[in-house]
Amino acid sequence: MNEMAVPLPDDIDGAHALELFRQMLRIRRFEEKCAQMYSSGKIRGFLHLYIGEEAVGTGVMQSVAPRDAVVATYREHGHALLRGISMNAVMAEMYGKQEGCSRGRGGSMHLFDKATGFIGGNAIVGGGMPVAVGYALAAKMQQNGAVAWCIFGEGAMAEGEFHESMNLAALWQLPVVFCCENNYYAMGTALDRSESQIQLVEKARSYRVVAEEVDGMDVLATEAAARRAADSARAGNGPYFLEFQTYRFRAHSMFDAERYRSKNEVHEHELQGPLRTFGARLEASSLLDEQRRAELEADIAREIENAVAFAESGTPEPVSELGRFVYSEVQP
Amino acid sequence: MSQSITLVEAVNLALMHEMGADENVVLLGEDVGVNGGVFRATVGLLERFGPRRVMDTPLAENLIAGLAVGMATQGLKPVAEIQFMGFIFPVMEQIIGHAARMRNRTRGRLSCPLVLRAPFGGGIHAPEHHSESTEALLAQIPGLRVVIPSSPARAYGLLLAAIRSPDPVIFLEPKRIYRAVKQPVEDNGQALPLDTCFTLREGSDITLISWGAMVKETLEAADTLAGDGVSCEVIDVATLNLLDRDTLLASVSKTGRAVIIHEAPRHGAMGAEIAATLSERGLLDLQAPIARVTGYDTVMPYYRMEDHYMPQASDIVDAARQTLEFA
């Protein structure tokens, strides 16, 4: 595919590398299907695709332990799948069916799952940050070794909550990993049009938080960085900040004319896409070939087909449930 | 064994009791620890329960609320203090955006049992943000409980109930009467219901409905009217959401007349919701239009005009007389 691709390091675990590729491919294909179902009116609400940024979530999620929490943004389908929420439950949620992970009340932007500690899905930019810090505070108090993974876009760093959260996490040495997915556009506003300091790690360092810039298009780099951050946070060294430099190939949402960037710019980044480059490296290392690729695609296509069928056959919440779960039904 | 204490001391007593009874109860806020709270509501708690459970936070109100949300999802019971109700505005995002709807959007799988305490109301010669009475902003939000005590005993029992509630509770403390009266309060761990009005005085001619610090003037007005031979039923609403409509309707079906008293501005306030309820479900029991005695539709004025803004007992008496004279 790409004769210039650099083979993977000799000491790489080939099966694991292939698994990383599979996970990225799985969320890519899932979202492509979501876009299709959105266009055909099966999925309503809003839809913010992660396409192009898969290496970040995939690398990060390798270090997320069962007891940890993930607090993500509204561009979180990939994270939810990677975290282990079933594709059936995520697709049914997109469809607004009660078999969905939020029983059809959240939709694309509000995926929640108690079992995997997936605390949103948050539509408010920056809104998840204090919640993640609160989770980390609880983890520290309960001494359970858990880490809060706070995932957000660079646009959230303009919010006051970023600064409030970084300050306290550092002050109280809380186990939070702040994962900034810098795709260079806050919706349609370029980084240098919205931030006085575009060296984002400097913002974190000003709070005396260890901060790293990471190539967010290289899944091996994102995985390694997340492992360093997790080890540090679990060792009691307080918060860690990772800036993943990445790029969103699709529009901000399904209603975005993309007047803020050129098609050529998008194309240039697509050539450096995480699936394209990592796939080429796998091939250069003889870990992937056309046949293996086709097998992976077929398995994923089958899972997606099943998820769509599951969502299609799902049931809407009965209207009689409209007023439920506003307040607890059990009062002490 | 009961002791005679003020409302703010009752808040402290309830916190002391519940932190002793349940190690998951934690306090956080600005100056709640070393300094014992801006109004001394949390004094002594740091000394007794230590810095792990009584946390002085930076001055970052939305962060405080967000921390509470994160902790509450993990089985802790955070009680956060916002120093004045005017400082609650930055908190709205976390409280409305997360705390109030965590249960709903996960269909009961996650919940957010936290308490946000804030002193509220005017009449202490403080400037605008320190005299707010914006309880209607919060009472309108599905998923939040909004609770306002009007006496030391109710502060104790309602705060215990708020901490034990599986729902997020906004607990607004009428700071004008923090130290106005002392009342015997037994530290027996007995909570009061979170969905029930308190009928403070039974009567047959007219129902006076109020909450918070205005209950004081309402009771004074009832005393004055009693001198004229008017029998007032006085109700302390106490839980603005969930609102105990049945108690209010039952009272008005008996008296046929109602005056609603609050210091918040009139437009779109809780008085309007209560009046609407009485009209919708109690119209045929009413013998006169429902009257409202409220603050003005303006920003709380600085202290020289404060007495003019705040409803006085005489205003309540006048409104009641007009209601009673309606043919």
Interface residues (C-beta under 8 A of the other chain):
Chain A: Q98 S102 R103 R105 G106 H110 F112 K114 I119 N122 I124 G127 M129 P130 V131 A132 V133 G134 Y135 A136 L137 A138 A139 M141 Q142 A148 G160 E161 E164 S165 N167 L168 L171 E317 E321 R324 F325 V326 Y327 S328 E329 V330 Q331 P332
Chain B: V26 R52 T57 P58 A60 N62 L63 A65 G66 L67 A68 V69 G70 M71 A72 T73 Q74 G75 L76 P78 P90 E93 Q94 G97 H98 R103 N104 R105 T106 R107 G108 R109 L110 S111 P142 G143 R145 A161 R164 S165 P166 D167 A191 L194 D195 L242
